Amino acid sequence: MTKICDLTAYLESIAPPQYQEGYDNAGLIVGDPNAAVEGVLFCLDSTEAIVEEAIEKQCNLIVAHHPIVFRGLKRLTGRNYVERVVIQAIRHGIAIYAIHTNLDNVYHQGVNGKIGERLGLMDTRLLAPKANLKKLSVLAPPALTEPAREALLAAGADSVAASEQLSYGGAGEGRPQVKLEVSFSSGRERQMLDALKVGRNGQQLAYELVSIENSDGSVGSGLIGRLPEPMAEEAFLQHLKKAMKASCIRHTRLLGKKVETVALCGGAGGFLLGNAKAAGAQFFVTADYKYHEFFDADGQLVIADIGHYESEQFTIELLHDIISQKFSNFAAHCTEAITNPIHYYC
């Protein structure tokens, strides 16, 4: 029997939750981690249609790329689609798990590697590797968990992963504790340790600090690689459109150059434009560009916005393959629903 926590633990061995960005909410959002997996449905977004599909396919676990809940829910009245999805999932005993920017930030079996594979890129590497990472593990009593989490985020943590633990005293009785885990650049070590002084009279919480090896550049943002053969810009746009199944592509003016080096980032990747330029890319493929941001190409490369859904849709296939190759005692399905909220009239 495979429990939900067994499946999620395997996913987190590939994309540890401490690699997610600070704004994110990756992890188990709805459901009992100790429930047996009866079937799993992979999708990009958890919507009402996805929950209905999970019911129809007898899946009690939805694995989505995007978290259905980003901010705390104060009520569950069904007044919006987020609340309705959560209510519907709970009513039918369906768990919802999200693996988001932590999957974006890993090179091996990550979102951007899948895009690079679709485009046929060679000699790929992360566009912006994270350097000199450290991992801090903290045991906090429940009453101090939220103050410690807020202090760590204020000190510059990208994200704080939490899990319930039991600690044992001399009498052998277990006391509930919450384990907090955070990764950060080594230059912020003093601030992180100071953030743990949330106990009575400024007492510091117990912690363990270890270095995370990233010498192979396996943790970071975006991807860059080269095409097998240089292509004309128009030919590359046609290749990009076909490979990513995009109905249209928004792009800056073409520069009359051969395309050999391509930088990319699934989803909103505008923050990596400087890295793409510095790496000598002729094209930067990403999504969610605003009008004025296109000017930042500044004649140095071509920005190609293929759409958020279009850039990440093959993450569904990626997750299905990861789980299917590891587990064989339950049904695994890729959703048949298109959850893209954006429609095009071309």
Backbone torsions as a table, in degrees:
resi	resn	phi	psi	omega
1	MET	NA	129.4	176.6
2	THR	-100.8	123.2	176.3
3	LYS	-86.3	159.4	176.6
4	ILE	-56.9	-40.2	-179.4
5	CYS	-65.9	-27.3	175.9
6	ASP	-67.6	-44.2	-179.7
7	LEU	-66.1	-45.8	-178.1
8	THR	-68.7	-33.4	177.4
9	ALA	-63.5	-37.1	178.2
10	TYR	-67.3	-44.3	176.8
11	LEU	-59.6	-38.9	-177.7
12	GLU	-76.7	-14.9	171.7
13	SER	-73.2	-23.7	177.7
14	ILE	-89.2	-42.8	-178.8
15	ALA	-130.3	82.1	-177.4
16	PRO	-55.5	139.0	-177.1
17	PRO	-60.9	-24.9	179.8
18	GLN	-70.9	-7.5	177.1
19	TYR	-87.2	-5.3	-179.8
20	GLN	-74.0	157.8	179.9
21	GLU	-75.8	161.3	-174.2
22	GLY	-62.5	-28.9	-178.6
23	TYR	-81.9	-7.8	-168.6
24	ASP	-83.1	169.1	178.0
25	ASN	-141.2	46.9	179.2
26	ALA	-70.0	152.5	179.6
27	GLY	127.0	-170.9	178.4
28	LEU	-77.4	116.9	-174.6
29	ILE	-99.3	-37.5	179.5
30	VAL	-135.3	137.7	170.0
31	GLY	116.0	169.9	-178.7
32	ASP	-93.5	116.7	-178.2
33	PRO	-64.7	-19.8	-178.0
34	ASN	-93.4	1.8	177.5
35	ALA	-71.9	147.6	177.4
36	ALA	-73.9	140.4	177.3
37	VAL	-77.0	121.0	177.4
38	GLU	-99.0	-27.0	179.2
39	GLY	-178.6	150.1	-178.0
40	VAL	-129.6	139.8	178.8
41	LEU	-117.7	125.5	-179.3
42	PHE	-99.9	137.7	-178.0
43	CYS	-153.9	172.7	175.7
44	LEU	-89.9	-42.0	-177.4
45	ASP	-129.9	140.1	174.3
46	SER	-86.3	110.6	178.7
47	THR	-123.8	174.2	177.6
48	GLU	-61.4	-37.5	178.5
49	ALA	-64.6	-35.3	178.7
50	ILE	-67.2	-42.7	178.2
51	VAL	-62.9	-41.5	177.5
52	GLU	-61.3	-40.0	178.5
53	GLU	-65.8	-39.2	178.0
54	ALA	-62.5	-40.8	177.6
55	ILE	-62.1	-46.7	-178.2
56	GLU	-62.0	-38.4	-177.4
57	LYS	-91.1	5.2	178.4
58	GLN	59.0	44.1	176.0
59	CYS	-101.8	131.0	177.1
60	ASN	-104.8	12.6	176.2
61	LEU	-142.0	128.8	172.7
62	ILE	-108.8	124.6	173.7
63	VAL	-109.1	111.7	-177.1
64	ALA	-112.8	155.6	173.0
65	HIS	-77.8	-48.3	-178.2
66	HIS	-90.2	132.9	176.1
67	PRO	-66.4	137.2	176.2
68	ILE	-72.7	-28.2	179.4
69	VAL	-117.8	117.0	174.5
70	PHE	-99.0	-40.0	180.0
71	ARG	-114.1	159.9	-177.4
72	GLY	-60.0	140.2	175.0
73	LEU	-90.0	128.2	179.2
74	LYS	-95.5	-18.0	178.4
75	ARG	-155.4	159.4	176.4
76	LEU	-127.6	85.8	-177.5
77	THR	-115.4	-2.4	-179.0
78	GLY	77.5	21.0	-176.6
79	ARG	-77.3	-16.8	177.1
80	ASN	-142.0	171.9	-172.9
81	TYR	-65.1	-31.8	179.1
82	VAL	-62.5	-49.2	179.6
83	GLU	-64.1	-38.6	-179.2
84	ARG	-66.5	-39.1	178.2
85	VAL	-63.0	-46.3	-179.3
86	VAL	-62.7	-45.6	179.0
87	ILE	-60.2	-46.8	-178.1
88	GLN	-63.3	-40.6	179.5
89	ALA	-65.5	-45.5	179.7
90	ILE	-63.2	-43.4	-178.4
91	ARG	-58.2	-35.2	-176.1
92	HIS	-103.4	11.5	176.5
93	GLY	66.3	35.1	-178.4
94	ILE	-106.1	126.4	177.0
95	ALA	-86.7	149.9	177.3
96	ILE	-125.9	124.8	-179.6
97	TYR	-124.1	138.4	179.3
98	ALA	-120.6	137.2	176.3
99	ILE	-129.2	97.1	-164.8
100	HIS	-110.5	-105.4	-173.6
101	THR	-69.3	-18.2	172.3
102	ASN	-66.4	-32.7	175.4
103	LEU	-78.1	-28.8	174.6
104	ASP	-65.2	-33.2	-169.0
105	ASN	-94.0	10.7	176.0
106	VAL	-114.1	143.2	-179.7
107	TYR	-78.5	-48.8	-177.8
108	HIS	-78.1	122.1	178.7
109	GLN	60.1	34.4	179.7
110	GLY	-102.6	173.6	-177.2
111	VAL	-59.8	-48.2	-175.2
112	ASN	-71.7	-32.0	174.7
113	GLY	-62.2	-35.8	178.2
114	LYS	-66.2	-39.8	177.7
115	ILE	-64.5	-45.1	178.2
116	GLY	-58.5	-38.0	177.1
117	GLU	-63.9	-43.3	178.8
118	ARG	-60.9	-36.8	-177.8
119	LEU	-84.7	-6.6	179.7
120	GLY	73.7	27.8	-178.7
121	LEU	-72.0	147.6	179.6
122	MET	-117.2	161.0	176.6
123	ASP	51.4	46.6	-176.3
124	THR	-78.7	153.9	174.0
125	ARG	-154.4	165.2	177.4
126	LEU	-67.1	141.2	-178.8
127	LEU	-73.5	-37.4	-178.8
128	ALA	-136.9	80.5	179.7
129	PRO	-64.4	145.3	173.8
130	LYS	-84.1	132.7	-175.1
131	ALA	-112.1	152.6	173.4
132	ASN	50.7	55.7	-178.8
133	LEU	-85.4	147.7	172.3
134	LYS	-130.9	152.0	179.5
135	LYS	-118.3	127.1	-179.5
136	LEU	-112.7	124.4	176.4
137	SER	-114.0	130.7	-174.1
138	VAL	-130.6	137.0	171.1
139	LEU	-104.4	120.7	-177.1
140	ALA	-126.9	140.6	171.6
141	PRO	-65.1	152.3	-176.1
142	PRO	-50.0	-38.1	-176.4
143	ALA	-66.2	-24.4	-177.7
144	LEU	-104.1	1.2	-176.7
145	THR	-62.4	-51.2	-177.3
146	GLU	-67.3	-44.2	175.4
147	PRO	-58.3	-39.4	179.5
148	ALA	-67.7	-42.0	179.7
149	ARG	-61.3	-46.6	-179.3
150	GLU	-64.0	-38.8	179.9
151	ALA	-66.7	-38.7	178.6
152	LEU	-66.5	-41.6	177.6
153	LEU	-64.7	-41.0	178.9
154	ALA	-65.1	-27.4	-179.8
155	ALA	-81.2	-5.1	175.4
156	GLY	113.5	12.2	177.2
157	ALA	-67.1	139.2	175.9
158	ASP	-69.5	-37.9	-179.7
159	SER	-162.5	161.3	177.5
160	VAL	-130.6	115.2	177.2
161	ALA	-91.8	139.5	-177.3
162	ALA	-126.9	142.6	174.8
163	SER	-148.3	145.2	-179.0
164	GLU	-76.6	141.1	179.8
165	GLN	-136.7	168.3	169.5
166	LEU	-120.1	132.3	172.8
167	SER	-112.2	148.6	-173.0
168	TYR	-117.9	133.1	177.6
169	GLY	-91.3	-170.4	-178.3
170	GLY	-63.7	-28.9	-179.1
171	ALA	-80.6	-3.5	179.2
172	GLY	79.9	12.9	179.7
173	GLU	-93.7	133.7	-179.5
174	GLY	-79.4	135.2	175.3
175	ARG	-114.8	134.3	-179.3
176	PRO	-65.1	132.8	176.0
177	GLN	-135.8	159.3	174.8
178	VAL	-117.2	126.3	177.8
179	LYS	-91.2	121.8	177.0
180	LEU	-105.2	135.3	177.9
181	GLU	-128.7	136.5	-178.5
182	VAL	-145.7	143.0	172.7
183	SER	-111.7	147.8	-177.1
184	PHE	-159.5	163.6	176.7
185	SER	-73.9	144.0	-172.7
186	SER	-60.1	-23.0	179.8
187	GLY	-66.8	-11.8	-179.1
188	ARG	-107.6	18.4	-175.9
189	GLU	-60.9	-46.0	-178.3
190	ARG	-60.4	-44.3	-179.9
191	GLN	-62.8	-38.9	-179.5
192	MET	-65.5	-44.1	-179.4
193	LEU	-68.7	-36.0	175.9
194	ASP	-63.7	-31.5	-179.2
195	ALA	-66.9	-16.0	-179.0
196	LEU	-84.5	-1.5	-179.4
197	LYS	-86.2	63.8	-176.9
198	VAL	-112.7	2.9	179.0
199	GLY	-77.8	-178.0	179.2
200	ARG	-61.2	133.8	-179.0
201	ASN	58.1	32.5	176.7
202	GLY	74.0	20.4	179.6
203	GLN	-65.9	137.0	-177.8
204	GLN	-84.7	136.7	177.4
205	LEU	-69.8	152.6	177.3
206	ALA	-68.1	140.7	-176.1
207	TYR	-148.7	164.6	171.2
208	GLU	-129.9	131.5	-177.0
209	LEU	-122.1	124.3	179.0
210	VAL	-133.4	154.6	176.2
211	SER	-85.4	142.5	176.7
212	ILE	-104.5	118.4	179.3
213	GLU	-70.8	125.5	175.0
214	ASN	-133.8	32.8	-177.4
215	SER	-64.5	-24.4	179.4
216	ASP	-91.6	5.6	177.8
217	GLY	63.5	39.0	-175.7
218	SER	-92.5	-2.2	178.2
219	VAL	-126.0	126.0	-179.7
220	GLY	161.3	-165.6	-172.1
221	SER	-115.0	147.7	173.9
222	GLY	68.9	-175.9	-178.9
223	LEU	-154.1	149.0	173.8
224	ILE	-139.5	144.5	179.7
225	GLY	-163.5	-178.3	-178.9
226	ARG	-121.4	151.8	176.3
227	LEU	-75.7	152.3	178.2
228	PRO	-57.7	-37.0	177.0
229	GLU	-139.0	143.0	176.8
230	PRO	-58.2	146.8	-178.7
231	MET	-129.3	152.6	170.3
232	ALA	-67.5	154.7	-176.0
233	GLU	-60.1	-44.3	179.8
234	GLU	-63.1	-39.4	179.1
235	ALA	-65.6	-38.0	178.6
236	PHE	-67.9	-38.7	177.1
237	LEU	-60.6	-41.2	177.4
238	GLN	-64.2	-42.6	178.1
239	HIS	-62.6	-44.3	-179.9
240	LEU	-62.2	-46.0	-179.3
241	LYS	-61.1	-43.2	-178.6
242	LYS	-70.8	-46.5	-176.1
243	ALA	-64.1	-36.1	-177.1
244	MET	-99.5	5.8	178.5
245	LYS	50.9	46.6	179.4
246	ALA	-93.9	134.8	179.7
247	SER	-74.7	-27.1	175.7
248	CYS	-159.3	162.7	-179.4
249	ILE	-131.0	127.8	171.2
250	ARG	-90.2	132.9	-178.3
251	HIS	-150.0	160.9	174.9
252	THR	-79.4	174.1	-175.0
253	ARG	-62.0	145.7	178.0
254	LEU	-75.7	148.5	-170.4
255	LEU	-109.3	1.8	179.4
256	GLY	71.0	27.1	179.7
257	LYS	-110.1	156.2	171.4
258	LYS	-73.4	142.5	179.6
259	VAL	-99.9	119.1	178.3
260	GLU	-126.5	-42.4	-178.4
261	THR	-107.6	127.6	-176.4
262	VAL	-124.4	128.0	172.7
263	ALA	-104.3	150.2	-178.1
264	LEU	-153.1	159.7	173.2
265	CYS	-155.7	120.3	177.0
266	GLY	-65.3	142.9	-178.3
267	GLY	75.1	-150.9	-176.9
268	ALA	-80.3	102.9	-174.5
269	GLY	-117.8	16.8	-177.1
270	GLY	-56.6	-26.7	-179.1
271	PHE	-66.3	-11.5	-178.2
272	LEU	-101.1	7.0	-177.4
273	LEU	-58.1	-43.5	178.9
274	GLY	-60.0	-39.1	177.6
275	ASN	-65.6	-39.4	179.6
276	ALA	-64.3	-41.9	177.9
277	LYS	-63.8	-47.2	-177.2
278	ALA	-62.9	-28.8	-179.1
279	ALA	-83.9	-3.1	176.8
280	GLY	79.7	24.7	179.8
281	ALA	-71.8	143.2	173.3
282	GLN	-88.5	-23.8	178.4
283	PHE	-132.8	142.5	171.7
284	PHE	-122.3	111.3	-175.9
285	VAL	-100.4	121.8	-179.0
286	THR	-160.7	-152.6	-177.5
287	ALA	-153.1	173.1	172.8
288	ASP	65.1	31.3	177.2
289	TYR	-78.3	138.6	174.5
290	LYS	-93.4	162.1	-174.9
291	TYR	-49.2	-56.8	-173.9
292	HIS	-68.3	-24.0	-179.2
293	GLU	-70.3	-24.2	178.6
294	PHE	-63.8	-29.5	179.0
295	PHE	-62.0	-23.6	-176.7
296	ASP	-68.2	-11.8	173.7
297	ALA	-60.3	-37.0	170.7
298	ASP	52.5	34.5	176.6
299	GLY	71.0	9.3	-177.5
300	GLN	-94.5	-27.1	176.3
301	LEU	-158.7	178.3	177.1
302	VAL	-106.0	125.0	172.8
303	ILE	-89.4	128.0	178.0
304	ALA	-121.4	111.9	179.2
305	ASP	-97.2	109.0	-176.1
306	ILE	-97.4	-2.7	-178.7
307	GLY	102.7	143.5	-176.0
308	HIS	-64.0	-52.6	-179.3
309	TYR	-60.4	-45.4	-177.6
310	GLU	-60.3	-37.3	-176.7
311	SER	-73.0	-25.8	-174.0
312	GLU	-113.8	0.1	-173.0
313	GLN	-60.6	-28.3	-177.8
314	PHE	-81.4	-0.4	171.2
315	THR	-63.3	-30.8	177.6
316	ILE	-59.8	-48.3	178.4
317	GLU	-63.7	-40.5	179.1
318	LEU	-58.7	-49.5	-178.7
319	LEU	-65.3	-40.4	178.2
320	HIS	-59.6	-44.2	-179.0
321	ASP	-66.4	-40.9	-180.0
322	ILE	-59.3	-47.6	-176.6
323	ILE	-74.8	-40.6	-178.0
324	SER	-63.9	-31.6	179.5
325	GLN	-77.2	-17.5	-178.7
326	LYS	-100.4	-40.2	-175.2
327	PHE	-119.7	143.6	-179.7
328	SER	-134.7	8.9	-174.9
329	ASN	-102.8	17.2	173.6
330	PHE	-154.5	160.7	-179.3
331	ALA	-78.6	138.7	177.6
332	ALA	-124.6	127.0	-175.0
333	HIS	-125.8	139.7	164.8
334	CYS	-86.1	137.3	-179.6
335	THR	-60.5	148.5	173.6
336	GLU	-96.7	-4.8	-177.5
337	ALA	-86.6	144.5	171.9
338	ILE	-97.6	110.8	-175.7
339	THR	-94.8	5.4	179.2
340	ASN	-61.0	118.4	179.5
341	PRO	-78.0	-7.6	-177.7
342	ILE	-99.0	128.5	177.0
343	HIS	-116.2	148.5	-176.1
344	TYR	-116.5	138.0	171.8
345	TYR	-113.7	102.4	-174.0
346	CYS	-108.3	NA	NA
